[in-house]
């Protein structure tokens, strides 16, 4: 079996209850109610491709619905209630939801009823497997903008992590007392990129030597940090930091363990493209030359 990155540490409490404890989110409360038509839905816990957007349909049940899964990506088991059929990610055994047949809703006559917090959507309709990095380097608008340009990067999501406040808002973050960083979750195709490439680029698009923040943005929430899922990721980051230090850069970036990642408000996502602007405190510098 292919090794995979277990991303349980970054799940919100709701996502953890659903994925790990087999709970169910309230109908209509999650994302992905609109039909994607293209793209791919990934397992939120391990990044495996589960469903294509072309198999999504509007069932009216309040949860994302699919009439077909990617071959060998989803397994079925009798639910603990003895009546329904549970569906799980084949690789990491994340609870996804339930499958129903015989409803005559589509030609395939199958409805995979999936909790939205158990899946990630990316715009690529060919990807089969992904990995992830979580980084913080100043205002997340700029980090998201530049990392989103990398070949193989499928999703960049701005959010908050590292602190002690649940479901933080931007207003709380700006006060500087939540312990959270403005961070970016980067999902990339394992066939097109790797963790080293993403972290290397991260060090090139922000100043890792600035301890107080980034550019004109000063405060704990703007400091440089990498949130590692495992020792392998930490070793990659340490090697790159040592290389920069040998080149004369006094790197201040912190290496921290991955923690729950809280997505930022929608108006923060893809900010520069939405407003047709360029980052004001980030610029690419070839620090590894």
Rosetta blueprint (number, residue, H / E / L):
1 X L
2 X L
3 X L
4 X L
5 X L
6 X L
7 X L
8 X H
9 X H
10 X H
11 X L
12 X L
13 X H
14 X H
15 X H
16 X H
17 X H
18 X H
19 X H
20 X H
21 X H
22 X L
23 X L
24 X L
25 X L
26 X L
27 X L
28 X L
29 X L
30 X L
31 X L
32 X L
33 X L
34 X L
35 X L
36 X L
37 X L
38 X L
39 X L
40 X E
41 X E
42 X E
43 X E
44 X L
45 X L
46 X L
47 X L
48 X E
49 X E
50 X E
51 X E
52 X E
53 X H
54 X H
55 X H
56 X E
57 X E
58 X L
59 X L
60 X L
61 X L
62 X L
63 X L
64 X E
65 X E
66 X E
67 X L
68 X L
69 X L
70 X L
71 X L
72 X L
73 X L
74 X E
75 X E
76 X E
77 X E
78 X E
79 X L
80 X L
81 X L
82 X L
83 X L
84 X L
85 X E
86 X E
87 X E
88 X E
89 X E
90 X L
91 X L
92 X L
93 X L
94 X L
95 X E
96 X E
97 X E
98 X E
99 X E
100 X E
101 X E
102 X L
103 X L
104 X L
105 X L
106 X L
107 X L
108 X L
109 X L
110 X E
111 X E
112 X E
113 X E
114 X E
115 X L
116 X H
117 X H
118 X H
119 X E
120 X E
121 X E
122 X E
123 X L
124 X L
125 X L
126 X L
127 X L
128 X L
129 X E
130 X E
131 X E
132 X E
133 X E
134 X E
135 X E
136 X E
137 X E
138 X L
139 X L
140 X H
141 X H
142 X H
143 X H
144 X H
145 X H
146 X H
147 X H
148 X L
149 X L
150 X L
151 X L
152 X L
153 X E
154 X E
155 X E
156 X E
157 X E
158 X E
159 X E
160 X E
161 X E
162 X L
163 X L
164 X L
165 X L
166 X L
167 X L
168 X L
169 X L
170 X H
171 X H
172 X H
173 X H
174 X H
175 X H
176 X L
177 X L
178 X L
179 X L
180 X L
181 X E
182 X E
183 X E
184 X E
185 X E
186 X E
187 X E
188 X E
189 X E
190 X L
191 X L
192 X L
193 X L
194 X L
195 X H
196 X H
197 X H
198 X H
199 X H
200 X H
201 X H
202 X H
203 X H
204 X H
205 X H
206 X L
207 X L
208 X L
209 X L
210 X L
211 X L
212 X L
213 X E
214 X E
215 X L
216 X L
217 X E
218 X E
219 X L
220 X H
221 X H
222 X H
223 X L
224 X E
225 X E
226 X E
227 X E
228 X E
229 X L
230 X L
231 X H
232 X H
233 X H
234 X H
235 X H
236 X H
237 X H
238 X H
239 X H
240 X H
241 X H
242 X H
243 X H
244 X H
245 X H
246 X H
247 X L
248 X L
249 X L
250 X L
251 X L
252 X L
253 X L
254 X E
255 X E
256 X E
257 X E
258 X L
259 X L
260 X L
261 X L
262 X E
263 X E
264 X L
265 X L
266 X H
267 X H
268 X H
269 X L
270 X L
271 X H
272 X H
273 X H
274 X H
275 X H
276 X L
277 X L
278 X L
279 X L
280 X L
281 X L
282 X L
283 X L
284 X L
285 X L
286 X L
287 X L
288 X L
289 X L
